[in-house]
Amino acid sequence: MKRSIIVVVVLGLIVFSALYAGAQSLLDNPDYKKAQELMRQSEQAYAEGDYDKAFEYSEEAKGYIERSNVYVARRVLTYRANSWLKRALSRVNYFKSVGVDPQYAEVFTRAQEDLASAQRSFDAAEYEQCIALSQKVVNDLEGVRPAAGK
């Protein structure tokens, strides 16, 4: 009885972890697929009365879910970094096309440098740094005005 409660609790944790991982494309995640297969095997072993085997499968599935969650977190961070980088690039490109009021020239130059650093951070998979630099570019350009007549 104690073993069956443990199996049910572990399976519940696995299902909860899978729901938490909703931001990912589950079809592209081999760890998630393997965890699903192990969960099916665990349920089948449990239904057949092989509680030890069901527990083993559920424990193995738990490891795959943990790896899957790491994968998901990395994918979400990459997406956020890419989104902020595109937003910063869009702001810089806008001011390149219309020009910058001369009083903001220094701010714009600094923003271009920060954007280049953000791109290097993204390319090096330093996503937190990329996000911070991209946000700085967007914030710095918030009060900048286009050149007169634009």
C-alpha positions as a Python dict, from the first residue, in 0.01 Angstrom:
ca = {
    (1, 'M'): (0, 0, 0),
    (2, 'K'): (282, 240, 91),
    (3, 'R'): (454, 165, -238),
    (4, 'S'): (138, 238, -439),
    (5, 'I'): (97, 575, -266),
    (6, 'I'): (456, 663, -357),
    (7, 'V'): (394, 565, -719),
    (8, 'V'): (80, 779, -736),
    (9, 'V'): (260, 1077, -579),
    (10, 'V'): (554, 1046, -818),
    (11, 'L'): (320, 1020, -1117),
    (12, 'G'): (134, 1327, -992),
    (13, 'L'): (461, 1520, -973),
    (14, 'I'): (548, 1413, -1325),
    (15, 'V'): (213, 1529, -1460),
    (16, 'F'): (246, 1861, -1274),
    (17, 'S'): (597, 1911, -1416),
    (18, 'A'): (469, 1839, -1765),
    (19, 'L'): (194, 2098, -1727),
    (20, 'Y'): (447, 2350, -1601),
    (21, 'A'): (644, 2293, -1918),
    (22, 'G'): (360, 2427, -2132),
    (23, 'A'): (576, 2695, -2297),
    (24, 'Q'): (769, 2441, -2498),
    (25, 'S'): (697, 2252, -2810),
    (26, 'L'): (663, 1911, -2651),
    (27, 'L'): (688, 1739, -2985),
    (28, 'D'): (1047, 1861, -3018),
    (29, 'N'): (1160, 1747, -2675),
    (30, 'P'): (1300, 1392, -2667),
    (31, 'D'): (1326, 1393, -2286),
    (32, 'Y'): (957, 1469, -2254),
    (33, 'K'): (871, 1193, -2503),
    (34, 'K'): (1082, 942, -2310),
    (35, 'A'): (915, 1048, -1983),
    (36, 'Q'): (572, 995, -2138),
    (37, 'E'): (670, 647, -2251),
    (38, 'L'): (807, 561, -1906),
    (39, 'M'): (488, 691, -1746),
    (40, 'R'): (283, 460, -1970),
    (41, 'Q'): (506, 169, -1874),
    (42, 'S'): (473, 261, -1507),
    (43, 'E'): (94, 275, -1531),
    (44, 'Q'): (87, -59, -1709),
    (45, 'A'): (316, -221, -1450),
    (46, 'Y'): (103, -75, -1172),
    (47, 'A'): (-215, -210, -1333),
    (48, 'E'): (-50, -553, -1358),
    (49, 'G'): (41, -543, -989),
    (50, 'D'): (418, -506, -1041),
    (51, 'Y'): (457, -217, -799),
    (52, 'D'): (835, -228, -780),
    (53, 'K'): (867, -202, -1156),
    (54, 'A'): (605, 75, -1165),
    (55, 'F'): (807, 267, -906),
    (56, 'E'): (1130, 218, -1106),
    (57, 'Y'): (967, 347, -1424),
    (58, 'S'): (818, 647, -1245),
    (59, 'E'): (1154, 736, -1089),
    (60, 'E'): (1324, 714, -1426),
    (61, 'A'): (1048, 928, -1580),
    (62, 'K'): (1103, 1186, -1308),
    (63, 'G'): (1466, 1225, -1419),
    (64, 'Y'): (1361, 1278, -1779),
    (65, 'I'): (1102, 1538, -1673),
    (66, 'E'): (1368, 1727, -1479),
    (67, 'R'): (1590, 1735, -1790),
    (68, 'S'): (1290, 1839, -1996),
    (69, 'N'): (1220, 2130, -1761),
    (70, 'V'): (1579, 2251, -1799),
    (71, 'Y'): (1537, 2234, -2176),
    (72, 'V'): (1212, 2428, -2157),
    (73, 'A'): (1359, 2698, -1934),
    (74, 'R'): (1646, 2740, -2179),
    (75, 'R'): (1410, 2766, -2475),
    (76, 'V'): (1196, 3026, -2298),
    (77, 'L'): (1505, 3230, -2206),
    (78, 'T'): (1628, 3214, -2567),
    (79, 'Y'): (1289, 3333, -2689),
    (80, 'R'): (1284, 3625, -2442),
    (81, 'A'): (1638, 3729, -2538),
    (82, 'N'): (1554, 3714, -2907),
    (83, 'S'): (1236, 3918, -2855),
    (84, 'W'): (1416, 4193, -2663),
    (85, 'L'): (1700, 4196, -2914),
    (86, 'K'): (1455, 4243, -3202),
    (87, 'R'): (1278, 4522, -3015),
    (88, 'A'): (1608, 4703, -2953),
    (89, 'L'): (1718, 4652, -3314),
    (90, 'S'): (1387, 4791, -3435),
    (91, 'R'): (1430, 5109, -3227),
    (92, 'V'): (1788, 5161, -3347),
    (93, 'N'): (1688, 5101, -3709),
    (94, 'Y'): (1403, 5348, -3676),
    (95, 'F'): (1639, 5623, -3563),
    (96, 'K'): (1890, 5529, -3832),
    (97, 'S'): (1621, 5581, -4093),
    (98, 'V'): (1480, 5913, -3962),
    (99, 'G'): (1787, 6055, -3795),
    (100, 'V'): (1833, 6168, -3436),
    (101, 'D'): (1791, 6512, -3289),
    (102, 'P'): (2151, 6636, -3237),
    (103, 'Q'): (2104, 6670, -2861),
    (104, 'Y'): (2050, 6289, -2844),
    (105, 'A'): (2343, 6190, -3067),
    (106, 'E'): (2553, 6064, -2776),
    (107, 'V'): (2264, 5858, -2636),
    (108, 'F'): (2205, 5708, -2980),
    (109, 'T'): (2574, 5620, -3025),
    (110, 'R'): (2576, 5449, -2684),
    (111, 'A'): (2256, 5262, -2774),
    (112, 'Q'): (2418, 5132, -3094),
    (113, 'E'): (2718, 5009, -2894),
    (114, 'D'): (2489, 4841, -2641),
    (115, 'L'): (2295, 4680, -2924),
    (116, 'A'): (2617, 4538, -3069),
    (117, 'S'): (2705, 4402, -2724),
    (118, 'A'): (2357, 4253, -2689),
    (119, 'Q'): (2399, 4077, -3025),
    (120, 'R'): (2736, 3936, -2917),
    (121, 'S'): (2580, 3816, -2591),
    (122, 'F'): (2299, 3647, -2782),
    (123, 'D'): (2546, 3480, -3019),
    (124, 'A'): (2743, 3354, -2718),
    (125, 'A'): (2422, 3218, -2559),
    (126, 'E'): (2453, 3468, -2272),
    (127, 'Y'): (2081, 3531, -2279),
    (128, 'E'): (2040, 3712, -1946),
    (129, 'Q'): (2309, 3962, -2051),
    (130, 'C'): (2144, 4000, -2392),
    (131, 'I'): (1809, 4077, -2230),
    (132, 'A'): (1961, 4334, -1994),
    (133, 'L'): (2149, 4513, -2273),
    (134, 'S'): (1851, 4507, -2509),
    (135, 'Q'): (1624, 4649, -2240),
    (136, 'K'): (1881, 4922, -2177),
    (137, 'V'): (1877, 5014, -2547),
    (138, 'V'): (1498, 5033, -2554),
    (139, 'N'): (1487, 5237, -2232),
    (140, 'D'): (1767, 5472, -2339),
    (141, 'L'): (1596, 5545, -2670),
    (142, 'E'): (1257, 5603, -2510),
    (143, 'G'): (1301, 5979, -2475),
    (144, 'V'): (1503, 6032, -2793),
    (145, 'R'): (1343, 6248, -3059),
    (146, 'P'): (1389, 6212, -3432),
    (147, 'A'): (1576, 6478, -3625),
    (148, 'A'): (1382, 6793, -3697),
    (149, 'G'): (1141, 6760, -3986),
    (150, 'K'): (1124, 6380, -3969),
}
